[in-house]
Amino acid sequence: MRLATGYALALGLMLMGLISLVIAVGVGVAAAFHVIEVRYGAPLAYGVVGGLFLVLGIAGLLVGRGLLKRSAPPVPRPRRQADMLKRAVAVPVAARLISTSRMARVQADPVTQALAAAAAVTLVGWIAASRFKRRSGDIRD
């Protein structure tokens, strides 16, 4: 709860800072407009301030379009995470199978032992097959 409150407070302060920054830019533009208006007249002040925003807007659109046209980086393959998942699943299952077969006080019925052995063999086969997986271009009809 304390962590969420800290993040909410930080977000609120950053939002307040962003709003203050926008207001400060507005005051600066108004001051620049006033200086130009006093020295050169209102039509030129409107032209300068409007032209500045026009140039900034066009530059922003062009830079944004350029950023969107870039090719996206390739999606990373989860090979390392998949290997970790295989190990995380295989080791406890194998350890449990070994420990339950050696324990004298807990004896599973033969059907359960056969199903557990088949599951272990399937798991080991799946891990081995994924290691030597063929590429899709290698398959020939």
Backbone as CSV, one residue per row, in Angstrom:
resi,resn,N_x,N_y,N_z,CA_x,CA_y,CA_z,C_x,C_y,C_z
1,MET,0.831,-1.193,0.000,0.000,0.000,0.000,0.876,1.256,0.000
2,ARG,1.963,1.190,0.765,2.852,2.337,0.847,3.546,2.602,-0.480
3,LEU,3.875,1.527,-1.198,4.525,1.653,-2.495,3.585,2.322,-3.499
4,ALA,2.328,1.887,-3.517,1.347,2.474,-4.434,1.112,3.944,-4.110
5,THR,1.071,4.285,-2.833,0.892,5.684,-2.431,2.074,6.531,-2.893
6,GLY,3.282,5.991,-2.771,4.464,6.722,-3.222,4.442,6.962,-4.720
7,TYR,4.051,5.917,-5.484,3.962,6.092,-6.934,2.870,7.092,-7.306
8,ALA,1.736,7.052,-6.613,0.660,7.999,-6.896,1.102,9.429,-6.591
9,LEU,1.816,9.616,-5.501,2.305,10.945,-5.144,3.316,11.440,-6.186
10,ALA,4.223,10.558,-6.602,5.209,10.941,-7.609,4.529,11.289,-8.932
11,LEU,3.540,10.508,-9.318,2.814,10.779,-10.556,2.076,12.111,-10.469
12,GLY,1.457,12.387,-9.335,0.766,13.658,-9.147,1.702,14.845,-9.227
13,LEU,2.881,14.720,-8.608,3.856,15.809,-8.663,4.395,16.010,-10.078
14,MET,4.617,14.900,-10.803,5.086,15.036,-12.186,4.020,15.683,-13.059
15,LEU,2.759,15.331,-12.844,1.663,15.939,-13.601,1.566,17.426,-13.292
16,MET,1.728,17.782,-12.024,1.699,19.197,-11.652,2.872,19.945,-12.300
17,GLY,4.049,19.322,-12.328,5.202,19.938,-12.978,4.985,20.127,-14.471
18,LEU,4.376,19.129,-15.138,4.098,19.232,-16.571,3.102,20.354,-16.857
19,ILE,2.067,20.460,-16.048,1.076,21.526,-16.237,1.737,22.896,-16.009
20,SER,2.578,23.002,-14.989,3.283,24.262,-14.729,4.207,24.626,-15.882
21,LEU,4.854,23.630,-16.472,5.731,23.882,-17.609,4.940,24.394,-18.812
22,VAL,3.775,23.815,-19.078,2.935,24.275,-20.185,2.465,25.709,-19.934
23,ILE,2.104,26.008,-18.701,1.678,27.375,-18.367,2.844,28.347,-18.539
24,ALA,4.047,27.952,-18.131,5.216,28.821,-18.267,5.521,29.095,-19.738
25,VAL,5.387,28.084,-20.584,5.599,28.293,-22.018,4.544,29.260,-22.560
26,GLY,3.308,29.107,-22.114,2.249,30.026,-22.546,2.523,31.461,-22.130
27,VAL,2.998,31.652,-20.905,3.322,32.997,-20.441,4.478,33.569,-21.260
28,GLY,5.473,32.735,-21.581,6.595,33.187,-22.394,6.163,33.588,-23.791
29,VAL,5.270,32.823,-24.393,4.761,33.162,-25.725,3.957,34.462,-25.657
30,ALA,3.166,34.622,-24.600,2.392,35.857,-24.459,3.306,37.061,-24.284
31,ALA,4.393,36.883,-23.526,5.338,37.986,-23.336,6.042,38.329,-24.646
32,ALA,6.437,37.310,-25.396,7.080,37.559,-26.692,6.106,38.253,-27.637
33,PHE,4.852,37.818,-27.627,3.839,38.452,-28.458,3.696,39.926,-28.087
34,HIS,3.652,40.204,-26.789,3.486,41.588,-26.334,4.666,42.459,-26.770
35,VAL,5.890,41.930,-26.636,7.076,42.706,-27.038,7.024,43.004,-28.528
36,ILE,6.712,42.009,-29.338,6.648,42.221,-30.794,5.514,43.178,-31.139
37,GLU,4.390,43.058,-30.424,3.247,43.928,-30.698,3.586,45.384,-30.384
38,VAL,4.263,45.639,-29.264,4.604,47.003,-28.877,5.597,47.623,-29.866
39,ARG,6.576,46.862,-30.305,7.612,47.400,-31.181,7.201,47.471,-32.650
40,TYR,6.501,46.410,-33.136,6.248,46.332,-34.581,4.778,46.295,-34.971
41,GLY,3.878,46.161,-34.019,2.458,46.152,-34.330,1.845,44.759,-34.182
42,ALA,0.526,44.765,-34.051,-0.193,43.515,-33.810,-0.144,42.546,-34.989
43,PRO,-0.304,43.006,-36.251,-0.299,42.027,-37.348,1.010,41.234,-37.435
44,LEU,2.134,41.916,-37.242,3.422,41.210,-37.291,3.568,40.267,-36.097
45,ALA,3.082,40.664,-34.922,3.164,39.800,-33.737,2.362,38.517,-33.962
46,TYR,1.135,38.660,-34.510,0.338,37.462,-34.815,1.045,36.585,-35.856
47,GLY,1.641,37.221,-36.853,2.348,36.472,-37.894,3.540,35.700,-37.346
48,VAL,4.331,36.335,-36.476,5.522,35.688,-35.915,5.128,34.524,-35.000
49,VAL,4.190,34.769,-34.090,3.793,33.713,-33.150,3.077,32.577,-33.887
50,GLY,2.185,32.924,-34.801,1.495,31.888,-35.575,2.453,31.110,-36.465
51,GLY,3.402,31.814,-37.089,4.402,31.136,-37.924,5.292,30.214,-37.106
52,LEU,5.657,30.649,-35.904,6.465,29.797,-35.030,5.735,28.501,-34.708
53,PHE,4.441,28.608,-34.339,3.669,27.400,-34.046,3.450,26.556,-35.300
54,LEU,3.310,27.182,-36.454,3.168,26.438,-37.704,4.430,25.630,-37.998
55,VAL,5.603,26.276,-37.850,6.870,25.576,-38.092,7.062,24.435,-37.086
56,LEU,6.776,24.689,-35.810,6.895,23.638,-34.798,5.942,22.476,-35.081
57,GLY,4.718,22.783,-35.489,3.749,21.736,-35.793,4.157,20.888,-36.983
58,ILE,4.608,21.533,-38.057,5.035,20.783,-39.245,6.265,19.939,-38.926
59,ALA,7.213,20.506,-38.166,8.409,19.744,-37.793,8.035,18.531,-36.948
60,GLY,7.120,18.705,-36.017,6.673,17.583,-35.190,6.008,16.495,-36.006
61,LEU,5.153,16.900,-36.968,4.501,15.916,-37.829,5.502,15.155,-38.690
62,LEU,6.480,15.865,-39.252,7.477,15.202,-40.099,8.371,14.253,-39.305
63,VAL,8.798,14.681,-38.125,9.632,13.807,-37.301,8.829,12.592,-36.831
64,GLY,7.585,12.802,-36.437,6.740,11.683,-36.021,6.490,10.697,-37.147
65,ARG,6.251,11.219,-38.350,6.041,10.329,-39.505,7.306,9.544,-39.812
66,GLY,8.460,10.205,-39.702,9.728,9.506,-39.921,9.959,8.398,-38.900
67,LEU,9.589,8.663,-37.652,9.736,7.635,-36.624,8.796,6.459,-36.865
68,LEU,7.599,6.736,-37.357,6.654,5.652,-37.622,7.028,4.839,-38.850
69,LYS,7.749,5.418,-39.782,8.133,4.698,-40.996,9.305,3.761,-40.779
70,ARG,10.035,3.913,-39.692,11.161,3.019,-39.431,10.665,1.591,-39.285
71,SER,11.498,0.651,-39.669,11.101,-0.748,-39.517,11.200,-1.132,-38.050
72,ALA,10.273,-1.947,-37.639,10.229,-2.373,-36.243,11.323,-3.398,-35.984
73,PRO,11.899,-3.388,-34.799,12.916,-4.395,-34.496,12.273,-5.780,-34.434
74,PRO,13.052,-6.827,-34.682,12.464,-8.167,-34.644,12.004,-8.532,-33.233
75,VAL,10.960,-9.313,-33.179,10.421,-9.743,-31.898,11.385,-10.760,-31.293
76,PRO,11.789,-10.573,-30.049,12.726,-11.524,-29.454,12.066,-12.888,-29.255
77,ARG,12.847,-13.924,-29.461,12.363,-15.290,-29.285,12.550,-15.709,-27.831
78,PRO,11.565,-16.354,-27.252,11.638,-16.718,-25.824,12.378,-18.032,-25.597
79,ARG,13.482,-18.287,-26.293,14.197,-19.559,-26.168,14.731,-19.754,-24.748
80,ARG,15.343,-18.722,-24.174,15.913,-18.864,-22.834,14.825,-19.124,-21.797
81,GLN,13.714,-18.411,-21.904,12.627,-18.609,-20.955,12.002,-19.990,-21.122
82,ALA,11.882,-20.466,-22.369,11.322,-21.795,-22.600,12.238,-22.872,-22.022
83,ASP,13.557,-22.700,-22.184,14.490,-23.664,-21.604,14.399,-23.673,-20.084
84,MET,14.267,-22.490,-19.492,14.138,-22.419,-18.041,12.847,-23.085,-17.579
85,LEU,11.763,-22.914,-18.329,10.495,-23.547,-17.981,10.610,-25.062,-18.081
86,LYS,11.270,-25.549,-19.120,11.442,-26.999,-19.270,12.214,-27.571,-18.085
87,ARG,13.294,-26.879,-17.710,14.070,-27.363,-16.569,13.257,-27.284,-15.285
88,ALA,12.490,-26.218,-15.121,11.705,-26.049,-13.904,10.621,-27.117,-13.795
89,VAL,10.120,-27.601,-14.928,9.089,-28.635,-14.901,9.726,-30.014,-14.786
90,ALA,10.803,-30.266,-15.514,11.384,-31.606,-15.589,12.042,-32.027,-14.287
91,VAL,12.802,-31.149,-13.656,13.561,-31.529,-12.463,12.643,-31.923,-11.306
92,PRO,11.636,-31.126,-10.946,10.774,-31.555,-9.832,9.990,-32.831,-10.146
93,VAL,9.559,-32.987,-11.388,8.797,-34.189,-11.740,9.694,-35.412,-11.634
94,ALA,10.893,-35.324,-12.180,11.811,-36.460,-12.101,12.191,-36.759,-10.658
95,ALA,12.442,-35.723,-9.870,12.793,-35.936,-8.461,11.644,-36.573,-7.701
96,ARG,10.440,-36.148,-7.973,9.276,-36.722,-7.293,9.081,-38.175,-7.699
97,LEU,9.290,-38.482,-8.978,9.142,-39.865,-9.427,10.189,-40.765,-8.788
98,ILE,11.417,-40.282,-8.709,12.480,-41.079,-8.106,12.227,-41.270,-6.623
99,SER,11.838,-40.188,-5.949,11.635,-40.284,-4.503,10.423,-41.135,-4.164
100,THR,9.352,-41.077,-4.937,8.163,-41.887,-4.617,8.386,-43.349,-4.934
101,SER,9.241,-43.657,-5.897,9.473,-45.068,-6.191,10.355,-45.716,-5.135
102,ARG,11.171,-44.929,-4.441,12.060,-45.475,-3.408,11.423,-45.479,-2.031
103,MET,10.375,-44.724,-1.838,9.753,-44.656,-0.513,8.921,-45.912,-0.282
104,ALA,9.097,-46.523,0.857,8.393,-47.757,1.151,7.000,-47.499,1.696
105,ARG,6.807,-46.381,2.385,5.510,-46.158,3.031,4.444,-45.695,2.046
106,VAL,4.813,-45.082,0.924,3.835,-44.642,-0.055,4.044,-45.470,-1.322
107,GLN,3.112,-46.331,-1.616,3.177,-47.160,-2.814,1.987,-46.822,-3.694
108,ALA,2.283,-46.381,-4.917,1.219,-46.092,-5.870,0.839,-47.384,-6.575
109,ASP,-0.389,-47.417,-7.032,-0.828,-48.612,-7.757,-0.103,-48.692,-9.102
110,PRO,-0.077,-49.844,-9.751,0.677,-50.021,-10.993,0.212,-49.098,-12.122
111,VAL,-1.068,-48.781,-12.190,-1.562,-47.901,-13.251,-0.990,-46.501,-13.084
112,THR,-0.967,-46.003,-11.871,-0.411,-44.675,-11.610,1.081,-44.648,-11.926
113,GLN,1.801,-45.680,-11.550,3.226,-45.745,-11.859,3.459,-45.772,-13.363
114,ALA,2.636,-46.513,-14.097,2.789,-46.573,-15.550,2.489,-45.223,-16.188
115,LEU,1.447,-44.548,-15.707,1.111,-43.216,-16.239,2.212,-42.209,-15.923
116,ALA,2.768,-42.265,-14.731,3.845,-41.346,-14.364,5.087,-41.620,-15.206
117,ALA,5.398,-42.879,-15.435,6.553,-43.212,-16.268,6.327,-42.744,-17.704
118,ALA,5.110,-42.945,-18.223,4.809,-42.482,-19.584,4.916,-40.965,-19.681
119,ALA,4.455,-40.258,-18.645,4.558,-38.795,-18.646,6.015,-38.353,-18.613
120,ALA,6.838,-39.035,-17.823,8.252,-38.682,-17.757,8.939,-38.942,-19.089
121,VAL,8.625,-40.088,-19.714,9.221,-40.392,-21.015,8.776,-39.371,-22.054
122,THR,7.501,-38.996,-22.039,6.995,-37.989,-22.970,7.696,-36.651,-22.749
123,LEU,7.882,-36.268,-21.490,8.554,-35.010,-21.182,9.997,-35.019,-21.669
124,VAL,10.709,-36.091,-21.408,12.096,-36.186,-21.862,12.149,-36.174,-23.390
125,GLY,11.215,-36.873,-24.044,11.154,-36.862,-25.503,10.857,-35.488,-26.056
126,TRP,9.959,-34.763,-25.385,9.621,-33.409,-25.823,10.827,-32.486,-25.714
127,ILE,11.571,-32.603,-24.616,12.764,-31.769,-24.440,13.803,-32.119,-25.499
128,ALA,14.007,-33.413,-25.741,14.987,-33.821,-26.749,14.560,-33.368,-28.139
129,ALA,13.277,-33.493,-28.455,12.794,-33.086,-29.777,12.912,-31.581,-29.968
130,SER,12.681,-30.814,-28.920,12.788,-29.364,-29.065,14.238,-28.928,-29.243
131,ARG,15.174,-29.688,-28.747,16.589,-29.380,-28.941,17.006,-29.594,-30.390
132,PHE,16.453,-30.629,-31.012,16.837,-30.980,-32.373,15.730,-30.657,-33.364
133,LYS,14.979,-29.614,-33.068,13.852,-29.234,-33.921,14.358,-28.811,-35.298
134,ARG,13.663,-29.279,-36.333,14.014,-28.904,-37.689,13.433,-27.545,-38.009
135,ARG,14.050,-26.863,-38.934,13.508,-25.604,-39.406,12.378,-25.892,-40.356
136,SER,11.473,-24.917,-40.537,10.311,-25.150,-41.401,10.705,-25.326,-42.857
137,GLY,11.847,-24.767,-43.288,12.299,-24.896,-44.666,12.959,-26.246,-44.947
138,ASP,13.270,-27.018,-43.886,13.942,-28.291,-44.068,12.985,-29.410,-44.431
139,ILE,11.699,-29.223,-44.263,10.729,-30.282,-44.511,10.489,-30.379,-46.004
140,ARG,10.615,-31.565,-46.526,10.414,-31.802,-47.959,9.295,-32.797,-48.142
141,ASP,8.466,-32.542,-49.146,7.355,-33.464,-49.429,7.798,-34.611,-50.300
